[in-house]
Amino acid sequence: MIFACAWIQAIAGYIAHVMYKRRGMSTAVGRVHVWAGRVLITIGMINGGLGLLLSADGTRSDYIAYGVVAGSIWVLFGGVSAHRDWSRARSISVGEKDTPDQL
């Protein structure tokens, strides 16, 4: 299921890119693409932990290590995403045009 959603995510990204090039600004498809990607990354991390747990091949320290590493990456990813969203919203409120590096 996650793999199928990742393909849909990739197709949505292509469509969002084409629409951005035509209009010169972000679209609803682009915003859906970004948020769906964030959700898929989170679900993928959860899926990795569940896969490790279901394999019953790891030790307790393996589970803890995966949780610490995945959790740290998720918090870092969330912080970067929140900062970019906040910066983008602030620049738009000032009246600047969307640029590709802000998406």
N, C-alpha and C positions, 0 to 999 in steps of 0.2 A: 504494500500500500504506500509506504514511504517512497519507494522507488518510482511508482507511478506519479505521485504528487511532485516529485523532483522533476520529472519530464514536463509536467504541466507548468511548473515554475519556470523552467528554461524557455518554453514556448512563450509564456507570458512576458518574460524578459525581452525576448526578441521583438514581440509586438510592441511593448512599451518603448523600446529603443527606436523602432521605426516611427511610432507616433510622435516621440519627442523630436526626432529629426525633422518631421514635417511641420509641427506646430511651434517648435522652439521653446516649449515649456513642458513641465511635467503634467501627466494626465492621471486619471483615476486608475487606469491599468497599471501605471508605474507604481502608484502607492500600494495597490493590492499586491503587486509583485514583491515589493520591498517587505511588506508585513508578512506575506506568505512565506518568504524566505526566512524571516526571523523565527516564525513558528516552526518551520521545517528543521531549522538548526536545533532548536530546543527539543523537538520530538526525536531527532536523530541522536542527540546526547542521551536522552532517556532510553531510547532503543538500545544503544550501546551498553548501558548499565544493565538493562534487563537481559540482554544477550549474554553478558558475562555471568550474571546470576543464574540464568537457566542452563548454562553450560556445566555448571557445578564442577568446574575444573580449576577454579581459582581458590586462593586462600582468603581469609578475612582481610589480610593486609592488601591483597589485590583489589578487593572491593572498595576499601577505604581509599587507596591510591587513585582508583578511577574516579571515585566521587569527588575527591579533592581537586584533581586535575580538571575534570569536566566542569565542576562547579566554578573553579577559578576562571576558566576560559569563558564560561557563560556570563559571569559577572563582568569580566573585562569587555566582552562583546556587547553586553547590555549597556554598559557605561559609555562605550564609544558610540553606539547607536543613539542613545539618549542625547549625548552631546551634539552629534550631527543634526538630529532633529531639532534640538533647541537652537542651534546656530542658524539653521535654515529658516526656522520660523521667525527668528529675530531679524534676519536679513530681508525676508519677504515683508515683514511689517514696516521696515524702513523704506521699502519700495524698490529693492534691487530685483533684477530678473534672475530666474532660476538659471544656474549654470550646471553643466554635466558633473563637475566635481562635488556639487552639493547633493546629488542624488545618491 
